[in-house]
Amino acid sequence: MRILGLIPARAGSKGIPNKNKKLLAGKPLLQYTVEAALAATGLTDVVFSSEDESLRKLAKNFGAQVLFERPDALATDTARSIDVVIHALEALTALGKSYDAVCLLQVTTPFRTAQQIDEAIASFTATKADSLISVIEVPHHYNPHWVFEATQDNCLVLATGDEKIITRRQELPKAYVRDGAIYLTDTKVLKEKHSFFGDMLGYVTSDVEAHVNIDTEADWQRAEALMKNSQG
């Protein structure tokens, strides 16, 4: 199976200026994702998508393929990731390259490893699922069976629609939330459904304590702390 490893990054970032090339423990943030992707054995190509020349040069220096320039219209705050992926596929098709699936690897999750990428690909290819996302388990106190919604009368009802609450933590079913590290989708689903989500598998990457998806300055500080702890 031919799988494209696609790494998107843009210059604009309101929460953290120049986030994608800012140094985290001495390395530009995007370098972590490029290195993990290149070390993974299951990716056919590792391609970088950006509208910014400095980011493209940086990614190329780290070994990613930079084969096209992303339009500015796909590098705004409101641009959708799915449109960025479709543009990349179309640009690569024009260069004679085709893929069975795309593995989207966002720069903002620097702790994702090559082993995790390969394990996710192995799970994806071994099943009939046409999409896979990486997830982390929701802590029990945020489990949807313990989450309430307010009615118009300001009464609380269970968000799941259950009539009775599950009182014991041990009886709660496990619940998961996307962690942003890996999106793996069949190319047909991407093009026909314009979505990352088909018959979906989940791949657990880490626990909540070891996870960060960098969006704010607080996230960045947490990433620095996690990096410091991992280095002893």
N, C-alpha and C positions, 0 to 999 in steps of 0.2 A: 504493500500500500504506500502510495506517495503522499506524504504529509508535509504541508508547508508550516514551518514555524514562523509566525508573523509577530513582529515586535513593533507596536505603534508607540510613538512619543511625539509630543508637540512642544513648541517653545512656550506658549502661554500657560501660566499657572498663577492664579490669584492667591491661593492659600500659601504657597511657597514659591517665591520668584525663582525662575530657572531651575525648578525642581529636578528635572530629568538629567541635568548634568552637574547638579550640586554634589559635592563630595560627601559620601557616607563612609566613615572609617577609612578615609584616604582614597576612595574610588568613586568615580561618577556613578550616580544611581543606576543609570541605564546599563552600566558595565556588568552588574550582577546578573541581569536577565540575559544579556547576550552570552556571557560565559556559560551559564547553565544550559542555554539552548544549544550552543555549539558542542557541549560535552555530552548531550543526550544523543543516543544512537538511533532513535526512532524517527528523527526528523530528516526529511529529504533535503530541504534547504532552510536556511535561517535568513529571513529577509526583514529589513528595517524599513518602516514607513514614517516619514516626517515631512513637514513643509519647511523645516528649518535647516539651512545649509550646515550650520555648526554642529547640530545634532547628527546629521547624516555623516559628516566627516568623522565625528567621534565614534559612531557605531561601526563605520567601515574600518577604522583603525583597530577596533577590537575584534574584527573578523566577520562581522555580519555583512551580508550582501545588500548593497544599496543600488537598486536597479531602476528606481523611478522617484519622482518628486510628488509628494501628496499636495493636492490643490489646497489653497488657503481656506476655501469654503468648508473643507473637511477637517479643519484644525481650530475650530471655534469652540467656545464653551458648550454650545448647543449641538455640535456635530455628534452623530451617533456612531458607536463603534462598529455596528453592522455595516454602515455605509463605507467606513474606512476599509473594512475587510473586502467588501464587494469591489471597491476601487482597486485594491491591491490585486485581486484575482483577475480583473479585467486588464490591468497593466501587465501582469505576468503572462496572461494568455496572448497578448500582442507580441510578447517576446518568445512565444513558442513553448511556454512552460504551463503544465497542467498538473492538478493535484486531486487526489481522492477526498482529502479532508484538510482542514485548517486547524492548527493549534495556536490560538491567540494567547500571547504571553505579555501581560501588562507590566510595564517597568515599575509600577508602584508596589509590587510585591516582591521585594529583593531576596527573600529567604527561601523561595521555591528552588528546589534542586534539580539537577539533571536526572537523578534517580527517580524523583517524583514524576517528572515529565515522561520518562520511559515506562514507569509503572502505569500511569494513566493511559498511555498509548496501548500498552499490552492489554489492559482491561477493555479498552474501546474496540480493539481489533478482534478480541476473542468472543465478542458478543454480537448480537444483531442490533444493538442500539446505534442510533445515528448521531448521538451527541453525548458529551460528558462534561461535567463541570466539577471543579474542585470545591470542597466544602469543609467547614469545621462544625463540630457539634455545638448546638445551642446549650448554654448552661441551663441547668434544670429550673432555676428561678425565672428564666425568660422563655421556658417551654410554652408553645402556643396553647397547650391545655391549661396553663395557669395565667393566660393573658385575657384581659377583659376589654370590652368595648362599651362605650356609654350610649344609651338610647336617648331619644329626644327628651324623655322625662328625667334624664340624668341617672337612670338606673344602670347597673352594671350587668352585662351578660357575657358569657364565655365567648371569646372570639372564634372558637372552633364550632360553635353552634350546639355544643353538648348541653344537655339539661343539668347534668350533675358534674361537679368538679372531681377530678382525681385527687384524692387527699394525700396519698403516699407518694413520695418522690420515687421510690423504687418501682412504682407501677407506671410511671410516665413513659410513653414511647419515645425513642430517640428522635430528635429533630435536628435539622441541619440548615445552615445558611451559607450562601456563596461567599468564598473568601477572595475571589478576584484573581487567583493565581493562574488557573488553567481553564480555558474554554476550548474544547475539542469538538468539532462539528463536521459532519459530512458536507462536502461541497454542494451537493444537490439541495440539501436543506437550506444552506446559506442563500443560494440563488433563487430557489423556488418559494421558500417560505419567508425569505428576508429575515431570518431569525437564527440565533445560536441554539435554539432549543427544539429538539425533536423528541424521539423516544429516549429519554435522558438517563444516563448513569451518574452516580456520584462517586467522587474519589476524595477520601479524607486526607488532607495534607498535614494537619497538625492540630494541636489543641488551642483553645482560645488564648492561653497565656503566651504561646510562642508565635502568635500571628500578628501581623500588622499590614494594613493596606494604606499607604502613605497618601494623605490628602491635606492634612493640616499640619501646623507647626508642632502640635502636641503629638501627632503621629510620628513626625520626624524624630522628636526627642525619644519616643518609645523605641523606634528602630535603632537609634544610637545606643540605647541602654541594652537592648537585646543583642546587638552586635558585640558590645563590650562584654556581656556575660558569656557569649558563645566563645570568645577568645580567651576566657579565663581571667 
